[in-house]
């Protein structure tokens, strides 16, 4: 079964899309359908990687579309058990930059135009560019995590 067919993922995809629109004033992807199942499928199959982690003390990824799974060279089950800090090399300036960007998005809601280096499950390093990072909140202003949409990337 594809992960985007699960109702929990449909609901979370809608939340990602709605919070992105609320914070940026634009849709996460152009021409998205309104139906939750179609929206979830469109986001899952989008060409740009979209990821999100939860609100745990050491946040765990809770969403990745197929482009993100391919980029990080993981399947859904593996990715959604991964602490998000492990998407960047540990003990590096990259980790400090990542943490700083996450704090900035918590403070301001959204940060755009980010770049950084990440690492796949197979040790392949890649640079992300034109990335938008935002805090995922619902209509009651309850925080559900943070998400990123990666505009461009290149293997190093």
N, C-alpha and C positions, 0 to 999 in steps of 0.2 A: 504494500500500500504506500502510495506517495504521501509524504508528510503534509502536503498542503491540502489533503482531503480530510484531515482531522479537524473537528470543530474547534478545539482549543487553538490550533494554529490559525484557523480562519478568524477567530475572535482577536488574536494577537496581531495578525496582519492588518486588520481594520484599525486597531489601536495605534500601530506603527504609522499607518498612513494618515490617520486623523491627527495625531500629535505632531507629525512632520508639517502638515498643512497649517495647523494652528501656530506653530513656531516660526515658520518661514514664509507663510502666505502663498505657497505654491504646492502643487501636488508632488508627492514623492516620485511618481512616474507620470508622464503625460497620458491622458486618455484612459485612466483606470476605470474599470466597471464599478458599479455601486453594489452589486450583488456580492455578498461576503465570500462565497465559494469561488466566484470568478475573480474577485480581487485577490484572494489568497493565491490562486493559481497564476495570475499575471505577475504578482510580486515574486513568487517562487521561480518563475521562468524568465524574469527580467535579465537583461544582459549585464547590468551593473551589480556587483556584490552588495548585499544588504545583510547586516548582522545585528544582533542585539543580545545584551546580557541582562541578567536580573538584578536584584537589589541585595543579594547576599553580601556578607562581610568580604568575602572573596568571590566576586560575581562570576557566575557560570553562564556561558552562552545559552540562550534559550531559543534563538532563531538564527537561521542562515538560509539564504536562498541557494539555488543550485550553482549560481556563479560563484558565490562565496565558498560553498563546499568544494567546488573544483579548484579554486585558488588556494585554499588551505589543504587540499588533497585529503579530505576526510569524508566520511559518510555522515548522515544526519545524527544517528545515535552517538557516534564518537564526538562530533562537534558539540552537541548539546549536553555533554558531560564535561566539557573542557572549561577550566577557569579562564576567563578572558585575558588575564595577564599573560598567559602562556602563548597568546597570539603574537607576542613580541619577544625578542630575545631577553632572557633574564640577565640581571647584572650588567646592564648596558645603558647608555644615554637614551636609547630608544625607549626603554621602559620608563625612565623619568619623564620624557616628553609625552608619552602616552598618558601617564598618570596626571600630568599637568593639564592636558587637553580634557580629560574626563572631569577634573575639578572645575575647569572653566565652563564646560557644558552644564554642570550642576548649578553653577552660579548664574549663568546667563540664559540657560535653556537650550541654546544652539550655538555651535561654532562651525564656521564654514571655511573652505579652502585649505584644509589641513593636509599635511604630507607626513610620511613616516615610513619606517621599515618594519615589516612583519616577517614571520617565518612560518612555513608550511609544516605539516606533520612529518614530511620527509626531509626537513632541514633546508628547503629552498627558501632563500631570502627574496623578498620582493618589496618594491617601493609602492606605497599607495599615494595617490595625488587627488586633488580636487575632492577631498572627502568632507562630507557634512556629518557632524556628530551632534546628536540631540538627546535630550532627556525625555523619556517616554512617560507621559502623564495622561491620565484619563480626564473626563469632564469634571470630576470631583477634585481635581488637582492631586490625586494620589499618584505617587511615582511608582512606576513598574520596572524601571531600568533605564538603560541608555542604548542607543542604536547608532549605527553609522551606515551611510551609503557611500560607496567608493566610486568616484567618477572615472578614475584612471588608475592603472597599475602597470608595473613592468618588473619582470624577474631580473635580479641583479647577478 
